């Protein structure tokens, strides 16, 4: 599969082609002998012409430039965009550079909403592209920085907070990424702030200084073609100036303009360091009275405010206008703690990143489907079921300790104080309290370390099932590192006690506990509980006499419903509750209930884990790599 990244810029456009599995980064496709295509379209002898063909030898009719910046405000730009995109497709076909199965990925400003992107995509389909994908240009820049060998950024920096700033002819776009993933803020930008404003000001000043000023203003009002031609020349002058400025601080460039429209009109485009500084500091009507420098500063301040919770450690500059030194200086001053990186060929980084994006998205879609197809309920459930014997003894031990400490001891203490009248009432309260305790957050706290150890063991086994899928789809294993614990974080698996046990299990265990308390503490239906000490001997003698006269069942019922004097309740229940005999009996009762293969506990814990793990796994797969839209 090949992916064609089409960066339709407001000033210049570029096309990059990436072949999956080639091991070679996207290559810029030359169109009509040039790697960078002027975003210009016109008509010559009835045929659509694009790029320099639209104005080099003969000025074409209806020459249009900077049409992309008008897209969101001017429906009249729609047909122009269609004609230009169709012209690019024709140029690709003429160069035998496009195949029927190729996938087109086209960039758009990050500030465009979903409706604008959908309209833009419809125009591309009208132009002849088959199922084009539209993504933000700032996302493309980030993917280029991540994958391109020519940038070679440290992946550790990319996994921290990063801000991509893409400044083109018409827009200033941002992509904010934390931990290698888009944040809730994601992509944002200014859709009317770009280097084209400087081009327009350079041309305006040249016209103002010309002796043919009024004639030129009249020509531009009547002929969109001549205005577009002169704007192109102003942009070329600006690009020449900033390219030379890094080597020649005192550089001065000039270019004569000759306009042939109802006569000949002349002007001279000039740019010096002093003139360039004046241009960016002059209030512009297009920016509501702000200068270009002020508007840029305000935009960067907004970006700093948006990212203040995790300031970017990396600021990546791209787009042709990023070569302007004052822009680089402003970015460095606004983000002093960040590493500032400029793409080596900023005018091509978006097209290459778009080609990467097509592959990344297709690959991740296939990867996520493989996760769904291969990590099935049956496979995950089998892993959990095999590991269940390792969990149950620890669960039983933790619940025994919790039940005795939080349910039995407080209830028996209340009975000894006389707050509970009879042994029957004590038994009822014991059941109710044990039920509440086992269904409360206390049970979650008691089982948290037990479950954490168990989940850790499961993670190792499940990781061996996930890693081969990652390898097949070139997804780094660390992106799918399983983190199974009880923290409740959205990036982890959380399994609550109620999810694992359910109220049916809790009820069964409460009944077991209450029965054992009665058998161990009350011993003969209530008699053993109070037969200690001299008063106990007396009670025992009375009970023995009653046994002879009434029989055992009658004595049992009578004792369980008797409101015994406090003096007869002085018994060391704590010692009995902590006895190894009692705790062992209670633990064995719990184990029998938990170990039932078809019992509710086994079913609940396996199904609960499978459901929680699959949700976690699909969330992790969904966020793998950089799913920024």
C-alpha positions in Angstrom: 0.0 0.0 0.0 1.2 3.5 -0.9 0.1 6.7 0.9 0.2 10.1 -0.8 0.4 13.1 1.5 -1.0 16.2 -0.2 -0.2 19.4 1.6 -2.3 22.0 -0.2 -0.8 25.2 1.3 -2.2 28.7 0.9 1.2 29.8 -0.6 2.8 26.6 -1.8 1.9 22.9 -2.0 3.8 19.7 -1.9 3.1 16.0 -2.5 5.0 13.2 -0.7 4.7 9.4 -1.4 5.3 6.7 1.2 5.4 3.0 0.4 4.5 0.8 3.3 7.3 -1.6 4.3 9.9 0.1 2.1 12.0 1.4 5.0 12.4 4.7 3.1 10.9 7.8 4.5 8.3 9.6 2.3 9.7 11.1 -0.9 8.7 14.5 -2.3 7.2 14.0 -5.7 8.3 16.5 -8.3 5.5 18.2 -10.2 6.3 20.0 -13.5 10.0 19.9 -12.5 9.6 21.4 -9.1 9.4 19.8 -5.6 7.4 22.8 -4.3 4.4 23.8 -6.3 3.1 27.4 -6.1 -0.6 27.2 -5.0 -1.9 28.9 -8.1 -4.5 27.9 -10.6 -5.8 29.5 -13.8 -7.1 28.7 -17.3 -5.0 28.8 -20.4 -6.5 28.0 -23.9 -9.5 26.4 -22.1 -7.3 24.1 -20.0 -6.7 24.3 -16.3 -3.1 25.1 -15.4 -1.5 25.1 -11.9 1.7 26.3 -10.3 4.1 28.3 -12.4 2.4 27.2 -15.6 -0.4 29.5 -14.6 1.8 32.6 -14.8 5.3 32.0 -16.2 5.2 32.6 -19.9 1.7 33.8 -20.3 -0.5 35.0 -17.5 -3.5 32.6 -17.3 -7.1 33.8 -17.1 -8.8 33.8 -13.7 -5.4 33.3 -12.0 -6.1 32.6 -8.3 -3.8 32.3 -5.3 -4.3 32.1 -1.5 -7.6 30.4 -2.1 -7.3 28.0 0.8 -7.4 30.8 3.4 -10.7 31.9 1.9 -12.3 28.5 2.2 -14.1 28.9 5.6 -15.5 32.4 4.7 -16.0 32.4 0.9 -17.9 29.6 -0.9 -16.6 31.1 -4.1 -13.3 29.5 -3.3 -14.8 26.0 -3.5 -14.5 25.6 -7.3 -11.0 27.1 -7.2 -9.9 24.4 -4.7 -11.5 21.7 -6.8 -9.7 22.9 -10.0 -6.3 23.1 -8.2 -6.7 19.6 -6.6 -7.8 18.2 -10.0 -4.7 19.8 -11.6 -2.4 18.2 -9.0 -4.0 14.8 -9.7 -3.5 15.3 -13.5 0.2 16.2 -12.9 0.6 13.1 -10.8 -0.9 10.9 -13.5 1.2 12.6 -16.2 4.3 11.7 -14.1 3.0 8.1 -13.6 3.3 8.8 -9.9 -0.2 7.7 -8.8 -1.8 4.2 -8.8 -5.5 3.4 -8.4 -5.1 1.8 -5.0 -3.1 4.7 -3.5 -4.5 6.4 -0.4 -4.6 10.2 -0.3 -4.1 12.0 3.0 -4.7 15.7 2.8 -4.0 18.3 5.5 -6.1 21.1 6.9 -5.6 23.8 9.5 -6.1 22.5 13.1 -8.6 25.3 13.7 -11.1 23.9 11.2 -14.0 22.2 12.8 -15.6 18.9 11.8 -18.1 20.5 9.4 -15.4 22.5 7.6 -13.3 19.3 7.2 -16.3 17.4 5.8 -16.9 20.1 3.2 -13.2 20.2 2.3 -13.2 16.4 1.9 -16.3 16.6 -0.4 -14.3 19.1 -2.6 -11.4 16.7 -2.8 -13.8 13.9 -3.9 -15.2 16.1 -6.6 -11.7 16.7 -7.8 -11.3 12.9 -8.3 -9.6 11.6 -5.2 -10.9 8.3 -4.0 -11.8 8.3 -0.3 -9.3 10.9 0.8 -8.5 11.3 4.5 -8.4 14.8 6.0 -6.3 15.4 9.1 -4.7 18.4 10.8 -1.4 19.7 9.5 0.0 20.1 13.0 -0.6 16.4 13.6 1.2 15.6 10.4 4.2 17.7 11.6 4.3 15.7 14.9 4.3 12.4 13.1 7.0 13.6 10.7 9.2 14.6 13.7 8.5 11.2 15.3 9.3 9.0 12.3 11.7 11.0 10.1 15.3 10.0 10.3 16.4 13.5 9.3 14.9 15.0 12.5 16.1 12.2 14.8 14.4 13.6 17.9 14.9 11.7 21.2 11.8 9.6 21.7 12.0 10.3 25.4 11.3 14.0 24.6 8.5 13.1 22.3 6.9 11.1 25.1 6.8 14.2 27.3 4.8 17.3 26.6 5.4 18.7 23.1 3.9 21.5 21.2 4.0 21.6 17.4 3.7 25.1 15.9 3.0 25.1 12.1 3.0 28.5 10.5 2.1 28.8 6.9 0.8 31.4 4.5 -2.6 31.7 6.0 -2.8 29.9 9.4 -0.9 29.3 12.6 -1.7 25.8 13.9 -0.8 24.1 17.2 -0.8 20.5 18.3 -0.4 19.8 22.0 0.8 16.3 22.9 1.5 15.0 26.4 3.1 11.5 27.0 3.0 10.9 23.2 -0.8 11.4 23.0 -3.1 14.2 22.2 -4.6 15.9 25.3 -8.1 17.0 25.8 -7.1 20.3 24.4 -5.6 18.7 21.3 -5.2 20.8 18.2 -6.1 24.5 18.0 -4.9 27.5 16.1 -5.5 30.8 14.3 -7.1 30.4 10.9 -6.3 33.9 9.7 -2.7 34.5 10.9 0.0 33.5 8.5 2.9 34.7 6.4 0.6 35.7 3.6 -0.2 38.9 5.5 3.5 39.9 5.2 3.4 39.2 1.5 0.3 41.5 1.1 2.0 44.3 3.1 5.2 44.0 1.0 3.1 44.4 -2.1 1.0 47.3 -0.6 4.1 49.3 0.2 5.6 48.7 -3.2 2.3 50.0 -4.8 2.3 53.0 -2.5 5.8 54.0 -3.6 5.1 53.5 -7.3 4.4 56.4 -9.6 1.7 54.2 -11.1 0.0 53.7 -7.7 -3.5 54.7 -8.8 -3.3 52.7 -12.0 -2.0 49.6 -10.1 -4.8 49.9 -7.5 -7.3 50.0 -10.4 -5.7 47.0 -12.1 -5.8 44.9 -8.9 -9.5 45.8 -8.4 -10.4 44.7 -11.9 -8.0 41.8 -12.5 -7.7 39.0 -9.9 -5.1 37.4 -12.1 -2.6 40.3 -11.9 -3.2 40.8 -8.2 -2.4 37.1 -7.7 0.7 37.3 -9.8 2.0 40.2 -7.8 1.3 38.5 -4.5 3.3 35.5 -5.7 6.2 37.7 -6.5 6.0 39.4 -3.1 6.1 35.9 -1.4 9.1 34.9 -3.4 10.9 38.1 -2.4 10.1 37.4 1.2 11.4 33.8 1.0 14.6 34.9 -0.7 15.1 37.5 2.1 14.7 35.2 5.0 16.8 32.5 3.4 19.7 34.9 3.0 19.2 36.6 6.3 20.7 33.8 8.3 24.0 34.3 6.4 23.8 38.0 5.6 22.5 40.2 8.4 22.5 43.3 6.1 20.8 41.5 3.2 18.6 43.7 0.9 16.5 42.2 -1.9 14.5 43.9 -4.6 12.4 42.8 -7.6 10.9 45.0 -10.3 7.3 44.3 -11.2 5.9 44.9 -14.7 2.1 44.8 -15.0 0.7 44.8 -18.5 -3.0 45.5 -18.2 -4.5 48.3 -20.3 -1.0 49.8 -20.6 2.1 49.1 -18.6 2.4 49.7 -14.8 5.6 49.4 -12.8 6.5 48.9 -9.1 9.5 47.6 -7.2 9.3 45.1 -4.4 12.0 45.7 -1.8 12.9 44.2 1.6 15.7 45.1 4.0 16.2 44.2 7.6 14.8 47.6 8.6 11.8 47.3 6.3 11.1 43.7 7.5 11.0 44.9 11.1 8.7 47.8 10.2 6.3 45.5 8.3 5.9 43.1 11.3 5.4 46.0 13.7 2.8 47.9 11.6 -0.9 47.7 12.6 -2.8 45.7 10.0 -6.4 46.0 9.1 -6.7 42.3 8.6 -5.6 41.8 12.2 -8.1 44.4 13.6 -5.4 46.9 14.2 -2.8 44.6 15.7 0.6 44.3 14.1 1.7 40.9 12.9 4.2 40.7 15.7 1.5 41.6 18.3 -1.0 39.1 16.9 1.7 36.4 16.9 2.6 37.2 20.5 -1.0 37.0 21.6 -1.4 33.7 19.9 1.7 32.3 21.6 0.5 33.6 24.9 -2.7 31.8 24.4 -0.8 28.6 23.6 1.2 29.0 26.8 -1.9 29.4 28.8 -3.5 26.3 27.2 -0.4 24.2 28.0 0.4 25.7 31.5 -0.4 22.5 33.4 2.2 20.6 31.5 4.4 23.1 29.7 6.0 21.7 26.6 9.5 20.3 26.9 9.7 20.3 23.1 8.5 23.0 20.7 8.7 21.8 17.0 8.5 24.6 14.4 7.4 23.8 10.9 5.9 25.5 7.9 7.7 27.8 5.4 7.2 30.9 7.5 9.0 29.3 10.5 12.2 30.4 8.9 11.5 34.0 10.1 14.1 34.7 12.9 11.7 36.9 14.9 9.2 34.1 15.0 11.8 31.6 16.3 12.8 34.2 18.9 9.3 34.7 20.1 8.7 31.0 20.5 11.9 30.6 22.5 11.0 33.5 24.8 7.5 32.2 25.3 8.7 28.6 26.1 12.1 29.1 27.8 12.2 25.6 29.3 11.6 23.9 26.0 13.9 22.6 23.3 13.2 24.5 20.1 13.5 22.4 17.0 12.9 23.5 13.4 12.4 20.9 10.7 15.3 20.9 8.2 12.9 21.4 5.3 9.8 23.0 6.9 8.1 23.4 3.6 8.0 19.6 3.1 7.5 18.3 6.6 3.7 18.5 6.4 3.4 16.6 3.2 5.8 13.9 4.6 3.9 13.8 7.9 0.6 13.3 6.0 2.0 10.3 4.2 3.1 8.9 7.5 -0.3 9.6 9.0 -2.1 7.5 6.4 0.1 4.5 7.2 -0.1 5.0 10.9 -3.9 5.2 10.9 -4.4 2.2 8.6 -1.9 0.2 10.6 -3.5 1.1 14.0 -7.0 0.3 12.7 -5.7 -3.2 11.7 -3.9 -3.5 15.0 -7.0 -2.7 17.0 -9.1 -5.1 15.1 -6.5 -7.8 15.7 -6.6 -7.1 19.4 -10.4 -7.6 19.3 -10.2 -10.7 17.2 -7.4 -12.4 19.1 -7.9 -11.3 22.7 -11.3 -13.0 23.1 -13.4 -13.5 26.2 -12.6 -17.3 26.0 -8.8 -16.8 25.9 -8.8 -14.1 28.7 -11.3 -16.1 30.8 -9.2 -19.3 30.5 -6.1 -17.4 31.8 -8.1 -16.0 34.7 -9.7 -19.4 35.5 -6.3 -21.2 35.6 -5.0 -18.5 38.0 -8.0 -18.7 40.3 -6.5 -21.3 42.7 -3.7 -18.9 43.5 -6.2 -16.2 44.5 -8.7 -18.0 46.6 -6.6 -18.8 49.7 -5.5 -15.2 50.1 -9.1 -13.9 49.6 -10.4 -16.3 52.2 -7.7 -15.3 54.7 -8.3 -11.6 54.2 -12.1 -12.0 54.6 -11.8 -14.1 57.7 -9.7 -11.5 59.4 -12.0 -8.7 58.3 -15.2 -10.5 59.4 -13.9 -11.3 62.8 -12.4 -7.8 63.4 -15.2 -5.7 61.9 -18.3 -7.8 62.5 -18.0 -10.5 65.2 -16.0 -8.6 67.8 -18.1 -5.4 67.9 -21.4 -7.4 68.1 -20.2 -9.7 70.8 -18.9 -6.7 72.8 -22.3 -5.1 72.5 -23.9 -8.3 73.8 -21.5 -8.4 76.8 -22.4 -4.7 77.6 -26.1 -5.5 77.5 -26.8 -3.5 74.4 -28.1 -6.7 72.8 -30.7 -8.6 74.9 -30.6 -12.2 73.7 -28.3 -14.6 71.9 -30.8 -14.8 69.1 -30.7 -11.0 68.6 -26.9 -11.1 68.8 -27.0 -13.7 66.0 -29.3 -11.6 63.8 -27.2 -8.5 64.3 -24.0 -10.4 63.6 -25.5 -11.5 60.2 -26.6 -8.0 59.3 -23.2 -6.4 60.3 -21.2 -9.1 58.5 -23.2 -8.5 55.4 -22.6 -4.8 55.5 -18.9 -5.2 56.2 -18.3 -7.6 53.3 -20.2 -5.3 50.9 -18.4 -2.1 52.1 -15.2 -0.3 51.0 -13.5 -2.0 54.0 -13.7 -5.3 52.0 -12.1 -3.5 49.0 -9.3 -2.2 51.1 -8.7 -5.6 52.7 -8.6 -7.3 49.3 -6.7 -4.6 47.4 -3.2 -6.0 48.0 -4.4 -9.6 47.4 -5.9 -8.6 44.1 -2.9 -6.5 43.2 -0.6 -9.5 43.5 -2.9 -11.7 41.5 -3.4 -9.1 38.8 0.4 -8.7 38.5 0.7 -12.4 37.8 -2.1 -12.3 35.2 -0.4 -9.3 33.5 2.7 -11.3 32.8 0.8 -14.1 31.1 -1.5 -11.8 29.2 1.5 -9.6 28.0 2.9 -12.7 26.2 -0.4 -12.8 24.2 -0.4 -9.1 23.4 3.3 -8.6 22.5 3.2 -10.7 19.3 0.3 -8.7 18.0 2.3 -5.5 18.7 5.3 -6.9 16.8 3.1 -7.8 13.7 1.8 -4.2 13.4 5.0 -2.4 14.4 3.4 -0.9 17.5 6.1 -0.5 20.2 5.5 -3.0 23.0 5.8 -0.2 25.6 2.7 1.4 24.1 0.7 -1.7 25.1 2.4 -2.4 28.4 -0.3 -3.8 30.7 -0.7 -2.2 34.0 -3.2 -4.2 36.1 -3.8 -3.0 39.6 -6.4 -1.6 42.0 -5.7 2.1 41.7 -8.8 2.9 39.7 -6.9 5.0 37.2 -8.4 5.0 33.8 -5.2 3.5 32.4 -5.5 0.5 34.6 -7.9 -2.4 35.3 -10.1 -1.9 38.3 -11.9 -4.8 39.8 -14.2 -4.2 42.8 -15.1 -6.7 45.5 -18.8 -6.5 44.5 -17.8 -7.2 40.9 -15.8 -10.3 42.0 -18.1 -11.7 44.6 -21.7 -10.4 44.2 -24.3 -10.4 46.9 -25.1 -14.1 46.5 -21.5 -14.9 47.5 -21.5 -12.4 50.4 -24.8 -13.9 51.7 -23.5 -17.4 51.6 -20.3 -16.4 53.5 -22.3 -14.5 56.1 -24.5 -17.5 56.8 -21.3 -19.7 57.2 -19.7 -17.2 59.6 -22.9 -16.8 61.7 -23.3 -20.6 62.0 -19.7 -21.0 63.1 -20.0 -18.2 65.6 -23.0 -19.9 67.1 -21.4 -23.4 67.2 -18.1 -22.2 68.5 -19.1 -19.4 70.9 -22.4 -20.7 72.1 -21.4 -24.4 72.1 -24.7 -26.3 73.1 -27.1 -23.6 72.1 -25.8 -20.9 74.3 -24.7 -22.7 77.4 -20.9 -22.9 76.7 -20.7 -19.2 76.2 -21.6 -18.5 79.8 -20.2 -21.5 81.7 -17.0 -20.0 83.0 -16.2 -19.1 86.6 -18.3 -19.7 89.7 -21.4 -18.0 88.3 -21.0 -20.2 85.3 -21.0 -23.3 87.5 -24.3 -22.3 89.0 -25.7 -21.6 85.6 -24.4 -24.9 84.4 -26.0 -26.8 87.3 -29.3 -25.1 86.6 -29.0 -25.9 82.9 -28.2 -29.5 83.8 -31.4 -29.8 85.9 -33.4 -28.3 83.2 -31.9 -30.7 80.7 -33.1 -33.7 82.8 -36.6 -32.2 83.1 -37.2 -30.6 79.7 -34.8 -32.2 77.2 -32.0 -30.5 75.1 -34.1 -28.7 72.4 -36.1 -26.9 75.1 -33.0 -25.8 76.9 -31.4 -24.6 73.7 -34.4 -22.4 72.7 -34.7 -21.1 76.2 -31.1 -20.0 76.5 -31.0 -18.4 73.0 -34.0 -16.3 73.9 -33.0 -15.5 77.5 -32.0 -12.0 78.6 -29.1 -13.0 80.7 -27.8 -10.8 83.5 -24.6 -8.9 82.8 -22.8 -10.8 85.4 -23.3 -14.0 83.5 -21.9 -12.4 80.3 -18.4 -12.0 81.5 -16.8 -14.3 79.1 -13.5 -13.8 77.1 -15.0 -13.8 73.7 -11.9 -12.2 72.1 -9.8 -15.2 73.1 -12.3 -17.6 71.5 -12.6 -15.5 68.3 -8.8 -15.4 67.8 -8.3 -19.1 68.6 -6.6 -21.1 65.9 -9.4 -23.7 66.0 -12.1 -21.1 65.3 -10.2 -19.2 62.6 -9.2 -22.5 60.9 -12.8 -23.6 60.8 -14.0 -20.3 59.5 -11.3 -20.2 56.8 -12.1 -23.7 55.7 -15.8 -22.8 55.4 -15.0 -19.8 53.3 -12.6 -21.8 51.1 -15.3 -24.4 50.4 -17.6 -21.7 49.3 -15.0 -19.9 47.1 -13.6 -23.0 45.6 -16.9 -24.3 44.1 -16.1 -24.5 40.4 -19.6 -23.6 39.3 -20.2 -21.4 42.3 -21.0 -17.7 42.0 -17.6 -16.6 43.2 -15.6 -18.4 40.5 -18.1 -17.3 37.8 -18.2 -13.7 39.1 -14.4 -13.2 39.4 -13.7 -14.7 35.9 -16.5 -12.8 34.1 -15.8 -9.6 36.1 -12.1 -9.7 35.2 -12.7 -10.5 31.6 -15.1 -7.6 31.2 -12.8 -5.1 33.0 -9.7 -6.3 31.2 -11.2 -6.1 27.7 -12.4 -2.6 28.3 -8.9 -1.6 29.5 -7.2 -3.4 26.7 -9.4 -1.8 24.0 -8.9 1.7 25.6 -5.1 1.1 25.6 -5.2 0.0 21.9 -7.3 2.9 21.0 -4.8 5.4 22.5 -1.7 3.6 21.1 0.7 5.8 19.1 -0.6 9.3 18.5 -4.4 9.3 17.6 -4.7 13.1 17.1 -7.4 14.2 14.8 
